[in-house]
Amino acid sequence: MISKLCSDIENKDQCLANLQTELSTKMVADDHQQRNSILSAALRHSLNEARAAIEMITRFNSLSVSYREQVAIEDCKELLDFSVSELAWSVGEMKIIRSGSNDFHHEGNLKAWLSAALSNQDTCLEGFEGTDRRVERFIRGSLRTVTQLIGNVLAMYTELHSLPFKPPRETNISTSTSPKPPRSSEFPSWMTDVDEELMKAHPQRMHFDAVVAADGRGHYRTITEAVNAAPSYSNRRHVIYVKKGIYRENIDMKRKKTNIMFVGDGIRETIVTGDRNFMQGWTTFRTATVGELYNMSVYIYIYI
């Protein structure tokens, strides 16, 4: 199994040695737990390789590169930083799975974060389109081990957890005889009851932490200003009300801006539009009108 996790790695001997180092000296007898211990070691090794790749890519800042290459390098650093976080979260989920948790959501989280970490490297390299690929070739080499390791771990986990030795996982079923009232079809199923009630209060009774108005009759004229002023790592919902109007801006949601909710005045009333494109020197990663793909605590809701 250890050998398979290091398959297709350029320096396989080094990979094997690193995995052995990450493994606990006291291995359990249970086959299932032993396999999960090896996968945990592979995850920690992948995390270390991702951090090393960031350090390697940072050195390219001192080179004489074009503007597009500078943007692509910064994209790569940010994307690999995402991978580091996602791998760290995966390590945490693996610890819970190894402890015998019966909650299947931990397996779903693990696979989702590994898949996201795997795709970040491809997005990084896509940013060098339109360059002479010189810098890309160096960076591709730094990413190769990270990409292969993550791919191997994801494939191995999926394979192992579909085999007969996987212990049965029972979903916790409530014994309450009182049926839960059906959720309103007006709101998506993933929205919590608290957020649903919050949205039902809009616009008359809803509390807003910040108001954005293009005409100046609010706390801020742009959404970006409101986001930048929002608290970092907030543990409660921070609601930003964007009044009707056209907002020509690209909103970049940083990971530290958590628990943010945007509320507008409705379709064709609150309009956010950006015009960044490849021909202007932007990478595809930076052309999103609202770049919040990696922020799991941002909610955008347009009141209709």
C-alpha positions, 0 to 999 in steps of 0.5 A, a space after each residue: 500500500 505504501 509503495 502504491 501511494 508513491 507510484 509515479 512519484 519522480 523520486 519514489 525512494 524519497 517518497 517512501 522514506 518520507 511516508 515511513 517517517 510520518 507513520 507512527 512507530 506503533 502500528 495497530 493490528 486492525 487492518 482497517 485502522 492500519 490502512 487509515 494510519 497509512 493514508 493519514 501519513 500520506 496526507 501529512 506528507 502531501 501537506 509538507 510537499 505543498 508547503 515546500 512548493 509555495 516556498 519554491 514558487 516564492 523564489 520566482 518573484 525575484 526573477 525578471 518576468 512579465 506582468 502576466 507571469 507575475 499575476 500567474 505566480 501570485 495566483 499559484 501561491 494563493 492556490 497552493 495556500 488553499 491546497 495547504 488549508 484543504 489538506 490540513 482540513 483533510 488530516 483533521 477529517 481523517 483523524 475523526 474517521 480513524 476514531 470510529 465516527 459513524 457520521 458519513 459527512 466526514 468522508 464526504 468532506 475528506 473527498 471534497 477537500 482532496 478533490 479541491 486541493 487536486 484541482 488547484 494545481 491545474 488552475 495554477 498552471 492555466 494562468 501561464 497561458 499566453 506566456 513563453 511557458 519558461 516559468 511554467 516549466 519550473 513551477 510544473 516541476 515543483 507541483 508534480 509531486 504534490 499533484 501526484 501524491 494528492 491524486 494517489 491518496 484520493 484514489 486509494 481512499 476511494 478504493 479502500 472504502 469501497 472494499 468489504 473490510 470497511 466497517 459498517 457505518 450507521 447513520 444516526 436516526 432520530 427516535 423522535 415521533 414528532 415529525 419535523 415541519 417541512 421546510 419552505 420550498 422558497 429556500 434551498 435545502 442547505 440553508 439553516 433554519 436560522 438563516 431562513 428566518 433571517 431571510 424571511 425578515 428581509 427587508 423590513 425587519 432584517 438587521 444589516 451590519 452594512 449598507 451599500 448604495 451606489 448613490 451614496 445613501 449607505 455606509 459604502 458606495 461599493 461592495 468591495 469597501 463593505 467587504 474590506 471593512 467587515 470583521 475577519 474570521 467572524 463567528 457570526 453572520 455579517 450581513 451586507 445589504 446591497 441596494 438596487 443599482 449597478 455595481 461595476 466591480 470584481 469582488 475578491 472574497 479572502 478566506 479571512 472574511 468568513 460568515 458574510 451574507 450579501 442581500 440584494 433587492 432582487 433580480 434586475 434590481 441589484 446587479 454586480 458586473 465585472 469586465 476583467 478578461 484574458 486580453 487585459 492581462 488577467 488570468 482566468 482565476 482573477 476574472 470572476 465577478 465575485 471570487 468566493 469559491 474557496 470561502 465556505 462561509 459566504 452566502 449570496 442571496 438576492 431577495 425577490 
